[in-house]
Amino acid sequence: MGKEDVGITVSKKDDFSEWYTQVVLKAKLADYAPVKGLIVLRPDGYSIWESLRGTFDKKFSRNGIRNGFLPILIPESLLGKEQKHFAGFNPEVFWVTHSGTNEIGDRLALRPTSETLAYTMYAKWIQSWRDLPLKINFWNTALRAEIKATKPFLRTSEFLWQEGHTVHSTQEEAEKEVMKILDIYKNTVEEELAIPVTTGKKSEKEKFVGAVYTTTMESIMPDGKALQMGTSHFLGQNFSKPFEVKFADKDNVEHFAWQTSWGVSWRLIGAMIMAHGDDKGLVLPPKVAPMQVVIVPIYRNDEGKETVLPKVEEIKKELESKDIRVHVDEREGLSPGYKFNDWELKGVPLRIEIGPKDIEKNSIVVAKRYNLEKISLSCSEIEKIPTILDEIQVEMLKKAREDAKSNTLEISDYSDFKSKIEKGGFFNSPWCGKLECEEKIKEETGAEIRVIPFGSENTNQKCIYCQEQSIAVPIFARGY
Amino acid sequence: MGKEDVGITVSKKDDFSEWYTQVVLKAKLADYAPVKGLIVLRPDGYSIWESLRGTFDKKFSRNGIRNGFLPILIPESLLGKEQKHFAGFNPEVFWVTHSGTNEIGDRLALRPTSETLAYTMYAKWIQSWRDLPLKINFWNTALRAEIKATKPFLRTSEFLWQEGHTVHSTQEEAEKEVMKILDIYKNTVEEELAIPVTTGKKSEKEKFVGAVYTTTMESIMPDGKALQMGTSHFLGQNFSKPFEVKFADKDNVEHFAWQTSWGVSWRLIGAMIMAHGDDKGLVLPPKVAPMQVVIVPIYRNDEGKETVLPKVEEIKKELESKDIRVHVDEREGLSPGYKFNDWELKGVPLRIEIGPKDIEKNSIVVAKRYNLEKISLSCSEIEKIPTILDEIQVEMLKKAREDAKSNTLEISDYSDFKSKIEKGGFFNSPWCGKLECEEKIKEETGAEIRVIPFGSENTNQKCIYCQEQSIAVPIFARGY
């Protein structure tokens, strides 16, 4: 057996960072590419992305959004057209300077994000109100050079994501779109990945460069750090003016359009690993698991094999007929114990064990991965498996909600804030709205405003830093 | 109305190249990006790619192939590891030399193809026979700088494709895989895109750099030029040796593995446009059409509208219940004639027209895009629409086969060859197997060996160039 066959050697609690890396590598989700900052996805990792893509595509499509393709190269002159936006990405841009042995005049950036390119095209495609709304999504990768150590799914110089870009004739319609998308993001992450999120706005300091405002969904991870799970931006006319995205309205008067952009990345997979994994390895929510059920036949000799395998085949077929993704582990020369560990490491939601004794009793043993519970089912109860998988999905979200709740504190005293920040967590703390306080808190504690939750605006408290009237109770936390 | 609303202004016969470009742009499949050589896909264009991807994914999956992800950046040192392979791509590679303001030591290539990167990873992942076969496919883009004028889908510096890379323990198994893939390619292109292909081997001169041999599928386009539609390569141990893709067999002896790689690109969409389009614009095969049926309600006043629209809605629902992709053109202020032209330009396979008179007669008018035939159906015959779409799909392939046949000639006399090559076509001409003759023919006529069809090997003829004993009857043709 190679090195990869050894289980996770550290506990999630003791060394979260090392635990995470081991789970990613040993569950064979991803691996490091030969260039620093870049990773490769193996089929079990990419399959989760494909599952998410499928769910988002269905929801986007119902909302009138279609997919398109943009090239990865953006000329420097174009990228710089919206100055603030460009400045935000400048230090992380990869530059193409040569093709073959020829030097390229206007250097080409590898897409850090596609606003400038998409809106150059949109300006050509949009002439009248008939062309609006224009709503296109792009599944691709973005490239932003990372200096810090590579962390698969969380910190990589190239990442899989989707970027959506919509154009509207009115501000109201654009702002509604921003919220519709954030809602799609939230319910997908909660329902598919079983991770609870808090939605709200970013502060002025933390918003997307070029946006009027940024809405976000944030999650708290088991190590107490915050993770940005997705953002949906209201761009106003900040891009439509420099890029001349204009339309003639029904009255034939020309107007600048209103725009949105929004994205989620494979970081969601990183969040899923962190939120649900345990010391035995990965724990996959059934909805996104490439394999939902693994059947391990147990026998010692040919006689046992002859009784067990036909039953295994029968159960496999029954589950497949119910659209369950099922696999039979028929590998020879490996013990059941080895196989159990292997599938636990890989996070398969349900394991079915069948041996000659089970056949005699006309029953099977079903082991749930997320809580390691084992139950016995009679063979006539196989039809319950889809329901059991649904229940696991619900239970995992419930458990993750409890974890998040226990990691969320209401803190209105700054010394309390400072003493507890080291342990991490989401801190709900009143804030006056001033950049100065936000910056001071960041400087002194490393915590930043992750999100100003919708509905947290209030006037009855005092800013945790300056004691002046608060305008909201944002969530402060340290990030990755 | 903008410029795009004007129909195709040249005929396919008179100016094929200009006709092609107009169809691509005016049917809104794609548009030119601001960088020479690059294009953007609009939703109607990308949707065809998504449809093909879906079909291939199902077939790949049934064949035990799963998808993965590879980063786009490959270090120069790695790309050069298999020297011949590298030399083949060197002049067209885009080089990243800077990230932000920092110069990068080992320059990074934008993936022209991923053999070198994939096999670096495979070498880490494969230890024993248990890890084989390893079959992973990657949907991504490849970048190869084009110097000639940009031609959407056919000649671009970045193109969407899939690249599959498999590893096997025996030569026999790898060679079988090469053929299985070629078979998947052939039946998908014929069944989905209604384009006939000829399969066989490439000559030594035309094979993929680094392959032992290349199998290919080639099609003849209406202008008499040949288009390579997809290739499946047997790599032998050409890469497994330099990249050390090794496995311990059951006897614990280490062996170099046997490999294959294979790909198709969005060029298939270009072929579809060329093969089926006509002077009115695009003609889409029903299986890949984003919209299969468009319903155009016809009325002059509110009274007409009140009778027509409910019927339209009823038909739409009935078609949707049969999984037909259907759209109702309810745009106000545009004449039916304008709408008919618009949907013909966009290639929608079936148009249904319903006006008050049709309602009276309890019938509808159905116009087929591919042959411009109009038929009348009684409303009770709506259920025939899926069958009509299937028939169109079959008819389109049949017609394309006839076109290809009429463009294919048996030529064994070289002066005949030279006099006819200007008109284009597939020339079946005997060849001795020598590079010299192949090169001379290319030099003197511009025609190259596109494919040596399976089964064309024979010994009873004389090489069209040198008159020596022939070893096969390849297809010679000019390409794009």
Interface residues (C-beta under 8 A of the other chain):
Chain A: G2 D31 A33 P34 V35 L38 I39 V40 L41 R42 P43 G45 Y46 S47 W49 E50 R66 N67 G68 F69 L70 P71 I72 L73 I74 P75 L78 N90 P91 E92 V93 F94 W95 V96 T97 H98 S99 G100 T101 N102 L108 L110 L117 T120 M121 K124 W125 Q127 S128 R130 I136 T141 L143 A145 S157 E158 L160 R331
Chain B: G2 D31 A33 P34 V35 L38 I39 V40 L41 R42 P43 G45 Y46 S47 W49 E50 R66 N67 G68 F69 L70 P71 I72 L73 I74 P75 L78 N90 P91 E92 V93 F94 W95 V96 T97 H98 S99 G100 T101 N102 L108 L110 L117 T120 M121 K124 W125 Q127 S128 R130 I136 T141 L143 A145 S157 E158 L160 R331
